[in-house]
Amino acid sequence: MGDKPVWEQVGSSFVENYYHLFDTDRPQLGSMYIDSSCLTWEGLQFQGKAEIVQKLSSLSFGNIAHSITAQDHQPTPDNSIMSMVVGQIKADEDPIMGFHQSFILKNINGAWVCTNDMFRLALHNYAA
């Protein structure tokens, strides 16, 4: 991993940690956000660490597992990192669904935190 650019290392590490916490202990995701962070979840807006954690903790499924298909990371002009993740989720007894999630990570006081997070299920041609 040492031969990868720092944004790849940081982004990959963040993604691994984020989905591990999401799948095992959602309330702990609060450590990855700050009070000014923004989340867009299926088109709904949430701002601030407390509001984001409330939303993620209140999702109706009991068990969830993420499988990451691809992830891309880029440095931004302001020394942040933009990350995009594509994968699949399995929640309770629901069918496996694809998803896309994007993050902007910023180093604040020596710690990488998520300032922006956007999530969408990939439900193209989905018939209920």
Backbone as a printed PyTorch tensor [residue, N CA C, xyz], in Angstrom:
tensor([[[  0.8150,  -1.1840,   0.0000],
         [  0.0000,   0.0000,   0.0000],
         [  0.8600,   1.2500,   0.0000]],

        [[  2.1040,   1.1620,   0.4190],
         [  2.9840,   2.3060,   0.4970],
         [  3.3020,   2.9470,  -0.8410]],

        [[  3.1350,   2.2110,  -1.9480],
         [  3.4360,   2.7740,  -3.2530],
         [  2.2540,   3.5220,  -3.8500]],

        [[  1.1200,   3.5000,  -3.2000],
         [ -0.0540,   4.2420,  -3.6730],
         [  0.0250,   5.6880,  -3.1970]],

        [[ -0.5450,   6.6290,  -3.9750],
         [ -0.6050,   8.0250,  -3.5030],
         [ -1.3920,   8.1130,  -2.1890]],

        [[ -1.1020,   9.1360,  -1.4110],
         [ -1.7240,   9.2820,  -0.0950],
         [ -3.2510,   9.3140,  -0.1950]],

        [[ -3.7970,   9.9500,  -1.2380],
         [ -5.2580,  10.0090,  -1.3450],
         [ -5.8590,   8.6270,  -1.5620]],

        [[ -5.1410,   7.7360,  -2.2500],
         [ -5.6170,   6.3560,  -2.4180],
         [ -5.5700,   5.6050,  -1.0850]],

        [[ -4.4950,   5.7990,  -0.3440],
         [ -4.3470,   5.1320,   0.9450],
         [ -5.4230,   5.5890,   1.9320]],

        [[ -5.5770,   6.9050,   2.0400],
         [ -6.5650,   7.4600,   2.9700],
         [ -7.9760,   7.0660,   2.5440]],

        [[ -8.2910,   7.2230,   1.2570],
         [ -9.6250,   6.8910,   0.7660],
         [ -9.9630,   5.4310,   0.9760]],

        [[ -9.0550,   4.5290,   0.6330],
         [ -9.3000,   3.0940,   0.8030],
         [ -9.4860,   2.7250,   2.2710]],

        [[ -8.6600,   3.3030,   3.1210],
         [ -8.7720,   3.0380,   4.5560],
         [-10.1100,   3.5480,   5.1020]],

        [[-10.5050,   4.7540,   4.6830],
         [-11.7900,   5.3070,   5.1150],
         [-12.9330,   4.3910,   4.6830]],

        [[-12.9440,   3.9800,   3.4150],
         [-14.0220,   3.1390,   2.8890],
         [-14.1150,   1.8270,   3.6650]],

        [[-12.9780,   1.2010,   3.9110],
         [-12.9720,  -0.0620,   4.6580],
         [-13.5590,   0.1350,   6.0550]],

        [[-13.1040,   1.1690,   6.7430],
         [-13.5780,   1.4390,   8.1010],
         [-15.0570,   1.8330,   8.1160]],

        [[-15.4650,   2.6880,   7.1760],
         [-16.8530,   3.1570,   7.1140],
         [-17.8290,   1.9840,   6.9760]],

        [[-17.5960,   1.1120,   6.0080],
         [-18.5510,   0.0210,   5.7790],
         [-18.4780,  -1.0460,   6.8640]],

        [[-17.3210,  -1.2110,   7.4830],
         [-17.2440,  -2.1180,   8.6290],
         [-18.1470,  -1.6020,   9.7610]],

        [[-18.0170,  -0.3020,  10.0730],
         [-18.8640,   0.2690,  11.1230],
         [-20.3370,   0.2660,  10.7220]],

        [[-20.6220,   0.5860,   9.4660],
         [-22.0070,   0.6070,   9.0100],
         [-22.6450,  -0.7730,   9.2060]],

        [[-21.9120,  -1.8210,   8.8860],
         [-22.4480,  -3.1790,   8.9640],
         [-22.4950,  -3.7260,  10.3810]],

        [[-21.6800,  -3.1990,  11.2960],
         [-21.5870,  -3.7920,  12.6300],
         [-22.0380,  -2.8870,  13.7770]],

        [[-21.9250,  -1.5590,  13.6240],
         [-22.2080,  -0.6590,  14.7520],
         [-22.4810,   0.7610,  14.2380]],

        [[-23.6270,   0.9390,  13.5690],
         [-23.9310,   2.2210,  12.9080],
         [-23.7770,   3.4550,  13.7770]],

        [[-24.1660,   3.4410,  15.0740],
         [-24.0030,   4.6600,  15.8740],
         [-22.5470,   5.1430,  15.9450]],

        [[-21.5840,   4.2420,  15.7800],
         [-20.1720,   4.6150,  15.8300],
         [-19.7180,   5.4020,  14.6020]],

        [[-20.5720,   5.4600,  13.5630],
         [-20.2260,   6.2400,  12.3800],
         [-20.0730,   7.7290,  12.6980]],

        [[-20.6080,   8.1620,  13.8150],
         [-20.4900,   9.5600,  14.2170],
         [-19.0470,  10.0270,  14.3020]],

        [[-18.1450,   9.1130,  14.5910],
         [-16.7270,   9.4780,  14.6990],
         [-16.1340,   9.8700,  13.3480]],

        [[-16.8490,   9.6070,  12.2600],
         [-16.3350,   9.8850,  10.9240],
         [-16.8440,  11.2070,  10.3640]],

        [[-17.7440,  11.8720,  11.0860],
         [-18.3380,  13.1280,  10.6280],
         [-17.9910,  14.2530,  11.5950]],

        [[-18.2580,  15.4940,  11.1590],
         [-18.1210,  16.6650,  12.0290],
         [-19.4650,  17.3890,  12.0540]],

        [[-19.5700,  18.4000,  12.9040],
         [-20.8590,  19.0910,  13.0750],
         [-21.3390,  19.8050,  11.8180]],

        [[-20.4380,  20.1200,  10.8930],
         [-20.8610,  20.7820,   9.6580],
         [-20.9900,  19.8150,   8.4720]],

        [[-20.8480,  18.5090,   8.7110],
         [-20.9660,  17.5200,   7.6280],
         [-22.3750,  17.5050,   7.0510]],

        [[-22.4620,  17.1270,   5.7680],
         [-23.7500,  17.0030,   5.0800],
         [-23.8980,  15.5910,   4.5220]],

        [[-25.1050,  15.0610,   4.6120],
         [-25.4540,  13.7650,   4.0430],
         [-26.6780,  13.9420,   3.1620]],

        [[-26.6210,  13.3900,   1.9490],
         [-27.8040,  13.2530,   1.1130],
         [-28.0610,  11.7640,   1.0000]],

        [[-29.1940,  11.3140,   1.5230],
         [-29.5530,   9.8930,   1.5470],
         [-30.8140,   9.7120,   0.7110]],

        [[-30.6650,   9.1550,  -0.4700],
         [-31.8050,   8.9480,  -1.3610],
         [-32.5710,  10.2520,  -1.5750]],

        [[-31.8450,  11.3580,  -1.7390],
         [-32.4510,  12.6490,  -2.0300],
         [-32.8480,  13.4690,  -0.8170]],

        [[-32.7800,  12.9000,   0.3810],
         [-33.1070,  13.6340,   1.6070],
         [-31.8290,  14.1990,   2.2080]],

        [[-31.9030,  15.4540,   2.6710],
         [-30.7290,  16.1560,   3.1890],
         [-30.6730,  16.1110,   4.7180]],

        [[-29.4710,  15.8740,   5.2360],
         [-29.2280,  15.8770,   6.6750],
         [-27.9310,  16.6360,   6.9080]],

        [[-27.9120,  17.5100,   7.9250],
         [-26.7020,  18.2720,   8.1980],
         [-26.3380,  18.1680,   9.6610]],

        [[-25.0570,  17.9530,   9.8930],
         [-24.5230,  17.8560,  11.2500],
         [-24.3760,  16.4130,  11.6910]],

        [[-23.3580,  16.1810,  12.4870],
         [-23.0420,  14.8400,  12.9650],
         [-24.2500,  14.1690,  13.6310]],

        [[-24.9200,  14.8860,  14.5410],
         [-26.0400,  14.2820,  15.2770],
         [-27.1760,  13.8810,  14.3420]],

        [[-27.5190,  14.7410,  13.4060],
         [-28.6120,  14.4560,  12.4730],
         [-28.2520,  13.2900,  11.5480]],

        [[-27.0020,  13.2440,  11.1120],
         [-26.5510,  12.1550,  10.2370],
         [-26.5880,  10.8250,  10.9800]],

        [[-26.0470,  10.7910,  12.1800],
         [-26.0400,   9.5490,  12.9610],
         [-27.4690,   9.1100,  13.2730]],

        [[-28.3440,  10.0640,  13.5760],
         [-29.7520,   9.7310,  13.8210],
         [-30.3580,   9.0550,  12.6000]],

        [[-30.1150,   9.6130,  11.4200],
         [-30.6530,   9.0370,  10.1890],
         [-30.1030,   7.6250,   9.9640]],

        [[-28.7930,   7.4740,  10.0110],
         [-28.1840,   6.1700,   9.7320],
         [-28.5680,   5.1280,  10.7770]],

        [[-28.7040,   5.5330,  12.0310],
         [-29.0750,   4.6000,  13.0970],
         [-30.5410,   4.1960,  13.0240]],

        [[-31.3730,   5.0420,  12.4070],
         [-32.8140,   4.7640,  12.3650],
         [-33.2520,   3.9690,  11.1290]],

        [[-32.3160,   3.6270,  10.2600],
         [-32.6900,   2.8410,   9.0800],
         [-33.3390,   1.5380,   9.5330]],

        [[-34.3620,   1.1120,   8.8220],
         [-35.2600,   0.0790,   9.3280],
         [-34.7270,  -1.3480,   9.3150]],

        [[-33.6420,  -1.6270,   8.6350],
         [-33.1600,  -3.0040,   8.5870],
         [-32.3880,  -3.3520,   9.8530]],

        [[-32.3730,  -4.6520,  10.1620],
         [-31.6240,  -5.1240,  11.3180],
         [-30.2100,  -5.5230,  10.9450]],

        [[-30.0980,  -6.2940,   9.8800],
         [-28.7960,  -6.7690,   9.4210],
         [-28.5060,  -6.2290,   8.0300]],

        [[-27.2580,  -5.8500,   7.8220],
         [-26.8560,  -5.3610,   6.5070],
         [-25.4200,  -5.7860,   6.2490]],

        [[-25.1440,  -6.0620,   4.9850],
         [-23.7760,  -6.3870,   4.5710],
         [-23.4970,  -5.6670,   3.2580]],

        [[-22.3910,  -4.9530,   3.2180],
         [-21.9450,  -4.2570,   2.0030],
         [-20.8720,  -5.0820,   1.3160]],

        [[-20.9270,  -5.1220,   0.0110],
         [-19.8780,  -5.7210,  -0.8100],
         [-19.4220,  -4.6390,  -1.7770]],

        [[-18.1650,  -4.2330,  -1.6700],
         [-17.6430,  -3.1370,  -2.4890],
         [-17.1340,  -3.7100,  -3.8120]],

        [[-17.6780,  -3.1860,  -4.9120],
         [-17.2850,  -3.6120,  -6.2550],
         [-16.1170,  -2.7770,  -6.7600]],

        [[-16.1700,  -1.4650,  -6.5530],
         [-15.1230,  -0.5610,  -7.0220],
         [-15.1020,   0.6830,  -6.1520]],

        [[-13.9270,   1.2860,  -6.0830],
         [-13.7970,   2.5670,  -5.3870],
         [-12.7160,   3.3770,  -6.0890]],

        [[-12.9820,   4.6660,  -6.1910],
         [-12.0440,   5.5870,  -6.8260],
         [-11.8450,   6.7780,  -5.8950]],

        [[-10.6190,   7.2890,  -5.8800],
         [-10.2760,   8.3990,  -4.9910],
         [ -9.4580,   9.4150,  -5.7770]],

        [[ -9.7250,  10.7030,  -5.5130],
         [ -8.9910,  11.7860,  -6.1710],
         [ -8.6420,  12.8640,  -5.1550]],

        [[ -7.4890,  13.5080,  -5.3340],
         [ -7.1990,  14.6840,  -4.5150],
         [ -7.9890,  15.8660,  -5.0700]],

        [[ -8.3770,  16.7800,  -4.2080],
         [ -9.0710,  17.9900,  -4.6480],
         [ -8.1250,  19.1820,  -4.5030]],

        [[ -8.4140,  20.2880,  -5.1620],
         [ -7.5270,  21.4630,  -5.0790],
         [ -7.3480,  22.0120,  -3.6660]],

        [[ -8.2960,  21.7450,  -2.7600],
         [ -8.1700,  22.2530,  -1.3820],
         [ -7.5910,  21.2080,  -0.4260]],

        [[ -6.9040,  20.1920,  -0.9810],
         [ -6.2440,  19.1410,  -0.1980],
         [ -7.2150,  18.1910,   0.4930]],

        [[ -8.4410,  18.1230,   0.0060],
         [ -9.3820,  17.1220,   0.4720],
         [ -9.2590,  15.9030,  -0.4470]],

        [[-10.0790,  14.9090,  -0.1970],
         [-10.1090,  13.7010,  -1.0230],
         [-11.5560,  13.4270,  -1.3980]],

        [[-11.7880,  13.2220,  -2.6830],
         [-13.1120,  12.8350,  -3.1600],
         [-13.0820,  11.3350,  -3.4250]],

        [[-14.0540,  10.6090,  -2.8720],
         [-14.1230,   9.1580,  -3.0410],
         [-15.4820,   8.7630,  -3.5890]],

        [[-15.4650,   7.8130,  -4.5040],
         [-16.7050,   7.2600,  -5.0450],
         [-16.6620,   5.7440,  -4.8660]],

        [[-17.7700,   5.1980,  -4.3650],
         [-17.8530,   3.7690,  -4.1000],
         [-19.0530,   3.1990,  -4.8430]],

        [[-18.8580,   2.0360,  -5.4510],
         [-19.9250,   1.2920,  -6.1090],
         [-19.9240,  -0.0900,  -5.4740]],

        [[-21.1100,  -0.6020,  -5.1780],
         [-21.1630,  -1.9250,  -4.5720],
         [-22.5660,  -2.4660,  -4.5070]],

        [[-22.7140,  -3.4940,  -3.6720],
         [-24.0040,  -4.1290,  -3.4500],
         [-24.2510,  -4.2170,  -1.9520]],

        [[-25.5450,  -4.1580,  -1.5940],
         [-25.9230,  -4.3440,  -0.1940],
         [-26.9630,  -5.4430,  -0.0880]],

        [[-26.8980,  -6.1360,   1.0340],
         [-27.8970,  -7.1510,   1.3740],
         [-28.4350,  -6.7680,   2.7420]],

        [[-29.7110,  -6.3830,   2.7930],
         [-30.3400,  -5.9580,   4.0450],
         [-31.4550,  -6.9270,   4.4030]],

        [[-31.3520,  -7.5280,   5.5890],
         [-32.3410,  -8.4950,   6.0690],
         [-32.6690,  -9.4990,   4.9720]],

        [[-33.9610,  -9.6550,   4.6720],
         [-34.3830, -10.6260,   3.6500],
         [-34.6330,  -9.9840,   2.2930]],

        [[-34.2870,  -8.7080,   2.1490],
         [-34.4670,  -8.0120,   0.8790],
         [-33.5110,  -8.5770,  -0.1680]],

        [[-33.8750,  -8.4220,  -1.4530],
         [-32.9290,  -8.8500,  -2.4970],
         [-31.6680,  -7.9880,  -2.4700]],

        [[-30.5910,  -8.5150,  -2.9950],
         [-29.3480,  -7.7550,  -3.1070],
         [-29.5930,  -6.5840,  -4.0530]],

        [[-29.1170,  -5.4030,  -3.6500],
         [-29.2920,  -4.1950,  -4.4600],
         [-27.9480,  -3.5040,  -4.6530]],

        [[-27.7950,  -2.8530,  -5.7930],
         [-26.6040,  -2.0600,  -6.0460],
         [-26.7300,  -0.6980,  -5.3960]],

        [[-25.5920,  -0.0670,  -5.1380],
         [-25.6000,   1.2860,  -4.5900],
         [-24.3880,   2.0600,  -5.0850]],

        [[-24.4850,   3.3820,  -4.9700],
         [-23.3970,   4.3140,  -5.2610],
         [-23.2920,   5.2450,  -4.0650]],

        [[-22.0850,   5.5290,  -3.6340],
         [-21.9000,   6.4670,  -2.5310],
         [-20.6360,   7.2760,  -2.7910]],

        [[-20.7310,   8.5790,  -2.5400],
         [-19.5910,   9.4780,  -2.7180],
         [-19.3080,  10.1990,  -1.4070]],

        [[-18.0310,  10.3950,  -1.1310],
         [-17.5890,  11.0640,   0.0880],
         [-16.5790,  12.1470,  -0.2740]],

        [[-16.5750,  13.2310,   0.4950],
         [-15.4560,  14.1640,   0.4900],
         [-14.8410,  14.0870,   1.8800]],

        [[-13.5520,  13.8000,   1.9140],
         [-12.8150,  13.6460,   3.1600],
         [-11.8800,  14.8310,   3.3250]],

        [[-11.7910,  15.3320,   4.5350],
         [-10.9320,  16.4910,   4.8110],
         [-10.1170,  16.2030,   6.0710]],

        [[ -8.8650,  16.6110,   6.0360],
         [ -8.0040,  16.4420,   7.1950],
         [ -8.1900,  17.6560,   8.0990]],

        [[ -8.7510,  17.4130,   9.2750],
         [ -8.9840,  18.4790,  10.2530],
         [ -8.2580,  18.0930,  11.5400]],

        [[ -7.2870,  18.8990,  11.9110],
         [ -6.4910,  18.6610,  13.1290],
         [ -5.8710,  17.2640,  13.1410]],

        [[ -5.3830,  16.8310,  11.9820],
         [ -4.6830,  15.5510,  11.8940],
         [ -5.5590,  14.3350,  11.7330]],

        [[ -6.8740,  14.5170,  11.6290],
         [ -7.7900,  13.3750,  11.4600],
         [ -8.6040,  13.5650,  10.1870]],

        [[ -8.7430,  12.5010,   9.4110],
         [ -9.5610,  12.5480,   8.2010],
         [-11.0150,  12.3130,   8.5700]],

        [[-11.8730,  13.2600,   8.1920],
         [-13.3050,  13.1720,   8.4850],
         [-14.0910,  13.3580,   7.1920]],

        [[-15.3260,  12.9160,   7.2180],
         [-16.2120,  13.0480,   6.0700],
         [-17.0040,  14.3460,   6.2060]],

        [[-16.8070,  15.2550,   5.2460],
         [-17.5630,  16.5030,   5.2690],
         [-18.8200,  16.4180,   4.4060]],

        [[-18.7780,  15.5590,   3.3870],
         [-19.9160,  15.4110,   2.4780],
         [-20.0820,  13.9430,   2.1230]],

        [[-21.3450,  13.4900,   2.0800],
         [-21.6590,  12.0750,   1.8460],
         [-22.9530,  12.0340,   1.0450]],

        [[-22.9310,  11.3320,  -0.0890],
         [-24.1330,  11.1720,  -0.9120],
         [-24.3300,   9.6960,  -1.2200]],

        [[-25.5630,   9.2070,  -0.9660],
         [-25.8820,   7.7890,  -1.1580],
         [-27.1230,   7.6370,  -2.0200]],

        [[-27.0520,   6.6850,  -2.9550],
         [-28.2040,   6.2990,  -3.7670],
         [-28.1680,   4.8100,  -4.0540]],

        [[-29.3370,   4.1820,  -3.9370],
         [-29.4790,   2.8160,  -4.4250],
         [-29.4950,   2.8610,  -5.9480]],

        [[-29.0120,   1.8260,  -6.5690],
         [-29.0290,   1.7240,  -8.0310],
         [-30.2430,   0.8800,  -8.4160]],

        [[-31.3740,   1.5520,  -8.5850],
         [-32.6400,   0.8470,  -8.8100],
         [-33.1490,   1.0090, -10.2280]],

        [[-32.2600,   0.9980, -11.1950],
         [-32.6770,   1.1170, -12.5910],
         [-33.5570,  -0.0660, -12.9760]],

        [[-34.6700,   0.2430, -13.6150],
         [-35.5940,  -0.7970, -14.0790],
         [-36.0850,  -1.6970, -12.9520]],

        [[-36.1860,  -1.1460, -11.7570],
         [-36.6300,  -1.9240, -10.6090],
         [-38.1490,  -1.9480, -10.5610]],

        [[-38.7110,  -3.1490, -10.5520],
         [-40.1740,  -3.3030, -10.4610],
         [-40.5190,  -3.8190,  -9.0810]],

        [[-41.3140,  -3.0720,  -8.3500],
         [-41.6810,  -3.4480,  -6.9810],
         [-42.7270,  -4.5330,  -6.9600]]])
